[in-house]
Amino acid sequence: MKKKIFSSFIGIILIVFLFEIFLRMSPYFFLNKPDNKYYQADINIITIGDSFTYCVQMKEGERWQDHIKRSLNETEGKKVYIENAGMPGANSYDIFNRLKKIIDKKKWDIIIVQCGLNNKYNLRGFSEYNGYKSNILSMFLQRSAVFRFFRLIISEINDEKKGYVLEEDWKTGKRLSWIAAIPEKEDYIKKRNEIEKLEKQNRVKILSEKYNKIYLNNSDVADVILSYSDILLVNREYYKAINILNKGKEKLKRNEYLQRLIQNNIRIGDFKEVIFLFKEYIKEVPENKKVAAKLEMAKFYKVIGDYREAIAIYKELKIDGEIQNVEIMENMGDDVILEWLESDLRKIAEISLVNKKTKLYFMNYFEFENVAMKRVSRELEGVQMLDIYKMFKEHIINSKENPEKFFLKDRHLNEKGNRLCAIFIDNLL
């Protein structure tokens, strides 16, 4: 009997061990497979960062990466592949972890990293930097792919019960909060996922034109309004989507109307409007969806720096850990943020420069000098600085142009700003 129990125990341990190996190895076989264009290119570039790298509100062909690609193709006469790995809302910790996954699978000639602005309100990873210590069991479980895998499954089941979906990075076991997840109906989620697949196949533009024709003849049909606005959202035509929704709001269910307004305003960057819409949305939904909506609303209070309101929500929901995080955010000085950012930048440089042929560039912003980046690029061999902050200042002084003409309402770069950014980078490269 004892032998059977012992054999069963050893068998279970062996199965768990093999499953752990499988989960750790699976990314090398199933995830991050390069596009065929990657294999065919002479120069492979990855740009990784936050929303400024992602180029919010810009369509394909308008982003600074697209301008650089065209320029390099023309001047160098070589095929260039550029991957945009920007993640709106990401901090330096997020970018380091994302880059680790991407570097594992692909060989890059040039890596351009842009981060730092979000470290003030996105504290993911700060506790680890700040010397957070877990007990031995907790540390072991957090590093176990098996534990994170099953935690993800349980989490997804719970999320479905709550009626909302959050995207998850199961490799790190951490929520990707830059995906603005709000309570949504299952059919809407399915529809959105289908549209995103079509975007990867470059069919969104065709669908947008198709639904525009359908909408012109059926502008009073709720499903048409919703489908058309969804496609406009994916096609980054946010203002047009909002206009369509406002015109047809009498035909729509209030919660569906508000959901889409929230999604579009998030991408525009009108976060005060997002908070207002969340308040309205919370009035419309059942209790099981209010918690998720309030949690999302708290995030945007943090983004605009209204920490007291965020704390009030976390107190109402009795989430003590988040209260402590917000209090840290409220009281954290710029020196601490810069030290944390610098630490992550050094780790980014370490994994990026394993391949000696890779060129690593740190890039700041038009309106943010990023002292930490400059310091690290000076101290580490192989790291170069794309100081577009300095170049933008010089451009404004020399050209006497109004700097506002390069920005959207939310201070992201508009199409003209993206073109200018590409010129700066092209010159520096």
C-alpha positions in Angstrom: 0.0 0.0 0.0 2.8 2.4 1.0 4.6 1.5 -2.2 1.6 2.4 -4.3 1.1 5.7 -2.6 4.8 6.5 -3.0 4.7 5.4 -6.7 1.6 7.6 -7.3 3.3 10.5 -5.6 6.5 10.2 -7.7 4.3 9.8 -10.8 2.4 13.0 -10.0 5.7 14.9 -9.4 7.1 13.6 -12.7 3.9 14.7 -14.6 4.1 18.1 -13.0 7.8 18.4 -13.8 7.2 17.4 -17.5 4.3 19.8 -17.8 6.5 22.6 -16.3 9.1 21.9 -19.0 6.5 21.8 -21.7 5.1 25.2 -20.6 8.5 26.8 -20.5 9.5 25.4 -23.9 6.2 26.1 -25.7 6.9 29.7 -26.4 9.9 28.7 -28.5 7.6 26.6 -30.7 4.2 28.2 -30.6 4.6 31.9 -29.7 6.1 34.9 -31.3 6.7 33.3 -34.7 8.1 35.9 -37.0 6.1 37.2 -39.9 7.3 35.8 -43.3 8.4 39.4 -44.0 10.9 39.0 -41.2 12.6 36.2 -42.9 12.7 38.0 -46.2 14.1 41.3 -44.9 17.7 42.5 -45.0 17.3 44.7 -42.0 15.1 43.7 -39.0 14.1 46.4 -36.6 11.9 46.2 -33.5 10.5 49.3 -31.8 9.2 48.7 -28.3 7.7 51.1 -25.8 4.5 52.6 -24.7 1.7 54.5 -26.5 4.2 56.8 -28.2 5.8 53.8 -29.9 2.4 52.2 -30.5 1.3 55.5 -32.2 -2.2 55.8 -30.9 -4.8 57.1 -33.4 -2.4 56.7 -36.3 -3.4 54.4 -39.1 -1.0 52.1 -41.0 1.3 54.2 -43.1 1.1 57.2 -40.8 3.2 55.9 -37.9 6.9 57.0 -37.5 7.9 53.4 -38.1 6.2 53.4 -41.5 8.0 56.6 -42.5 11.4 55.1 -41.4 10.7 51.9 -43.3 10.0 53.8 -46.5 13.0 56.0 -46.1 15.4 53.1 -45.4 13.9 51.1 -48.4 14.6 54.1 -50.6 18.0 55.2 -49.3 19.5 51.8 -48.5 17.9 49.8 -51.3 17.3 47.0 -48.9 14.2 45.2 -47.6 13.3 46.5 -44.1 11.1 44.8 -41.6 9.9 46.9 -38.6 7.8 45.4 -35.8 5.8 47.8 -33.7 5.7 46.3 -30.2 4.3 49.4 -28.6 1.9 48.9 -25.7 -0.2 51.8 -24.5 0.2 52.4 -20.8 3.3 50.1 -20.4 6.0 51.1 -18.0 9.7 50.0 -18.1 9.0 46.7 -16.3 6.3 45.8 -18.8 8.6 46.6 -21.7 11.5 44.6 -20.2 9.3 41.5 -19.9 7.8 41.9 -23.3 11.2 42.3 -24.9 12.5 39.1 -23.2 9.8 37.1 -25.0 10.4 38.7 -28.4 14.2 38.4 -28.2 14.0 34.7 -27.4 12.6 34.0 -30.9 14.0 36.6 -33.3 17.4 38.1 -34.2 17.1 41.9 -34.4 19.6 44.2 -36.2 18.2 47.2 -34.5 16.2 47.6 -31.2 14.7 51.0 -30.4 13.3 51.3 -26.8 11.1 54.1 -25.6 9.8 54.2 -22.1 9.6 56.1 -18.8 6.5 58.3 -18.9 4.2 55.7 -17.4 6.4 54.7 -14.5 4.7 57.5 -12.5 1.3 55.9 -12.4 1.9 52.3 -13.5 3.7 50.7 -10.6 3.7 47.2 -11.9 7.2 45.8 -11.0 8.0 48.5 -8.5 7.6 46.3 -5.5 10.2 43.9 -6.9 12.7 46.7 -7.5 12.0 48.2 -4.1 13.2 45.0 -2.4 9.9 43.2 -1.9 10.5 39.8 -0.2 8.2 36.9 -0.4 8.3 33.7 1.6 10.1 30.7 0.0 6.8 29.0 -1.1 5.4 32.1 -2.6 8.7 32.7 -4.6 8.6 29.1 -5.8 5.0 29.3 -7.0 5.5 32.7 -8.7 8.3 31.1 -10.8 6.3 28.0 -11.6 4.8 28.0 -15.1 2.4 25.2 -14.0 1.1 27.3 -11.1 0.6 30.4 -13.3 -1.1 28.3 -16.0 -3.7 26.9 -13.6 -4.1 30.3 -12.0 -4.9 31.7 -15.4 -7.5 29.1 -16.1 -9.2 29.8 -12.7 -8.9 33.5 -13.3 -10.6 33.3 -16.8 -13.4 31.2 -15.3 -14.0 33.8 -12.6 -13.8 36.6 -15.2 -16.5 34.9 -17.3 -18.7 34.6 -14.3 -18.2 38.3 -13.6 -19.1 39.1 -17.2 -15.9 40.8 -18.3 -12.7 39.8 -20.0 -9.1 40.8 -19.3 -6.2 39.9 -21.5 -3.6 37.9 -19.7 0.1 37.3 -20.2 0.3 33.7 -18.8 4.1 33.6 -19.2 4.6 36.2 -16.5 1.4 35.6 -14.7 0.6 39.3 -14.6 -2.4 41.3 -15.9 -1.7 43.4 -18.9 -3.7 46.4 -17.7 -2.8 48.6 -20.7 -5.6 46.7 -22.5 -8.5 48.8 -21.4 -10.9 46.0 -20.3 -14.4 46.9 -19.4 -17.5 44.7 -18.8 -18.6 43.6 -22.2 -21.2 41.2 -23.6 -19.8 37.9 -24.9 -21.1 38.5 -28.4 -19.3 41.9 -28.5 -16.1 40.3 -27.4 -16.4 37.7 -30.0 -17.1 40.3 -32.7 -14.2 42.4 -31.6 -11.8 39.4 -31.7 -13.0 38.5 -35.2 -12.4 42.1 -36.4 -8.9 42.1 -34.9 -8.1 38.9 -36.8 -9.2 40.6 -40.0 -7.0 43.6 -39.2 -4.0 41.2 -39.2 -5.0 40.1 -42.6 -5.2 43.7 -43.8 -9.0 43.3 -44.4 -10.2 46.0 -42.0 -10.1 48.8 -44.6 -12.2 46.7 -47.0 -14.7 45.9 -44.2 -14.8 49.5 -43.2 -15.8 50.6 -46.8 -18.3 47.7 -47.0 -20.0 48.6 -43.7 -20.0 52.3 -44.6 -22.2 51.4 -47.6 -24.4 49.2 -45.4 -24.7 51.9 -42.8 -25.8 54.6 -45.3 -28.9 52.5 -46.0 -29.4 51.1 -42.5 -28.3 53.9 -40.2 -31.2 53.2 -37.8 -30.4 49.5 -37.3 -28.6 48.8 -34.0 -26.5 45.9 -35.2 -25.3 47.9 -38.1 -24.4 50.9 -36.0 -22.5 48.7 -33.5 -20.7 46.7 -36.2 -19.7 49.8 -38.1 -18.4 51.5 -35.0 -16.4 48.4 -34.0 -14.7 48.4 -37.4 -14.0 52.1 -37.2 -12.5 51.6 -33.7 -10.1 48.9 -35.0 -9.3 51.1 -38.0 -8.4 53.9 -35.6 -11.1 56.2 -36.8 -12.2 57.1 -33.3 -13.8 60.4 -33.8 -15.9 59.0 -36.7 -16.9 56.1 -34.5 -18.0 58.4 -31.7 -20.0 60.5 -34.2 -21.7 57.3 -35.5 -22.6 56.2 -32.0 -23.9 59.6 -31.0 -26.1 59.8 -34.0 -27.6 56.3 -33.4 -27.7 56.3 -29.6 -31.5 56.3 -29.4 -31.4 53.0 -31.3 -28.8 51.4 -29.0 -29.0 49.9 -25.5 -27.5 52.4 -23.1 -24.8 50.1 -21.8 -23.6 49.1 -25.3 -23.5 52.7 -26.4 -21.4 53.7 -23.3 -19.1 50.7 -23.7 -18.1 51.9 -27.2 -17.8 55.5 -26.2 -15.4 54.5 -23.4 -13.3 52.4 -25.8 -13.0 55.2 -28.3 -12.3 57.9 -25.7 -9.6 55.8 -24.1 -7.8 55.7 -27.4 -8.3 59.4 -28.0 -6.8 60.0 -24.6 -9.7 62.0 -23.1 -9.5 60.4 -19.7 -11.7 62.8 -17.9 -14.5 62.0 -20.4 -13.7 58.3 -19.8 -14.3 58.7 -16.1 -17.5 60.5 -16.7 -18.7 57.7 -19.1 -17.7 55.0 -16.5 -19.9 56.7 -13.9 -22.8 56.6 -16.4 -22.0 53.0 -17.3 -22.0 51.9 -13.7 -25.6 53.2 -13.3 -26.7 50.9 -16.2 -25.2 47.6 -15.3 -26.1 44.9 -12.8 -24.1 44.5 -9.5 -21.8 41.8 -10.8 -20.4 44.1 -13.4 -20.1 47.3 -11.3 -16.9 46.1 -9.5 -15.0 45.6 -12.8 -16.1 48.9 -14.1 -15.1 50.7 -10.8 -11.7 49.1 -10.9 -11.2 50.3 -14.5 -12.4 53.8 -13.5 -9.8 53.9 -10.6 -7.0 53.3 -13.2 -8.0 56.4 -15.1 -8.2 58.4 -11.9 -4.6 57.4 -11.3 -3.7 58.4 -14.9 -5.0 61.9 -14.4 -3.3 62.1 -11.0 -6.5 62.2 -8.9 -5.2 59.7 -6.3 -7.8 60.5 -3.7 -10.7 59.4 -5.9 -8.8 56.2 -6.8 -8.2 55.4 -3.1 -11.9 56.1 -2.4 -12.8 53.4 -4.9 -10.3 50.9 -3.5 -11.6 51.6 0.0 -15.1 51.0 -1.1 -14.1 47.7 -2.7 -11.8 46.8 0.2 -8.7 46.3 -1.8 -6.0 47.2 0.7 -3.0 46.3 -1.6 -4.2 48.9 -4.2 -4.7 51.5 -1.6 -1.0 51.1 -0.5 0.1 51.3 -4.2 -1.7 54.5 -4.8 -0.4 56.0 -1.6 3.1 55.1 -2.8 2.4 56.7 -6.2 1.1 59.9 -4.5 4.2 60.3 -2.3 6.9 58.9 -4.6 9.5 61.4 -5.6 10.9 61.8 -9.1 14.3 60.6 -7.9 12.9 57.2 -6.9 11.1 56.8 -10.3 14.3 57.7 -12.2 16.3 55.1 -10.2 13.7 52.5 -10.9 13.6 53.4 -14.6 17.3 53.3 -14.8 17.4 49.9 -13.2 15.0 48.5 -15.8 16.9 50.2 -18.6 20.1 48.4 -17.6 18.2 45.1 -17.6 16.8 45.9 -21.1 20.3 46.7 -22.3 21.7 43.4 -20.9 19.2 41.2 -22.7 19.3 43.3 -25.9 23.1 43.2 -26.4 23.5 39.4 -26.0 23.9 39.4 -29.8 26.9 41.6 -30.4 25.7 42.5 -33.9 22.5 44.1 -32.5 22.4 47.9 -32.3 20.4 49.2 -29.3 18.9 52.7 -29.2 17.1 54.4 -26.3 14.7 57.1 -27.5 13.1 59.8 -25.5 10.1 61.9 -26.3 9.4 65.3 -27.9 8.4 66.7 -24.4 10.3 64.4 -22.0 14.0 64.5 -21.9 14.4 61.2 -19.9 17.5 61.8 -17.8 17.7 58.1 -16.9 18.0 57.0 -20.5 20.8 59.5 -21.2 22.7 58.4 -18.1 22.5 54.7 -19.0 23.4 55.3 -22.7 26.5 57.2 -21.6 27.6 54.6 -19.1 26.9 51.3 -21.1 28.9 50.4 -24.1 26.7 49.5 -27.1 23.8 51.7 -26.1 23.1 54.8 -28.2 20.8 57.7 -27.5 18.2 58.9 -30.0 17.7 62.4 -28.4 14.6 63.5 -30.2 13.7 65.7 -27.3 16.8 67.9 -28.1 16.1 67.7 -31.8 12.5 68.8 -31.4 13.5 71.8 -29.3 16.1 72.8 -31.9 13.6 72.4 -34.7 11.0 74.6 -33.0 13.7 77.3 -32.3 15.0 77.2 -35.9 11.7 76.8 -37.8 9.7 79.0 -35.4 6.7 76.7 -35.9 4.0 76.3 -33.4 4.8 73.1 -31.4 1.1 72.4 -31.0 0.7 71.5 -34.6 2.6 68.2 -34.0 0.4 66.9 -31.2 -3.0 65.4 -30.7 -5.3 66.6 -27.9 -3.8 64.0 -25.6 -0.2 65.0 -26.4 0.5 62.0 -28.5 2.0 62.8 -31.9 -0.3 63.5 -34.8 0.5 62.5 -38.4 2.7 65.5 -38.8 4.5 64.8 -35.5 5.1 61.2 -36.6 6.6 62.4 -39.9 8.9 64.8 -38.0 9.9 62.0 -35.5 10.8 59.7 -38.4 13.0 62.4 -39.9 14.8 62.8 -36.6 15.3 59.1 -36.1 16.4 58.6 -39.7 19.0 61.3 -39.4 20.3 59.8 -36.1 20.3 56.2 -37.4 
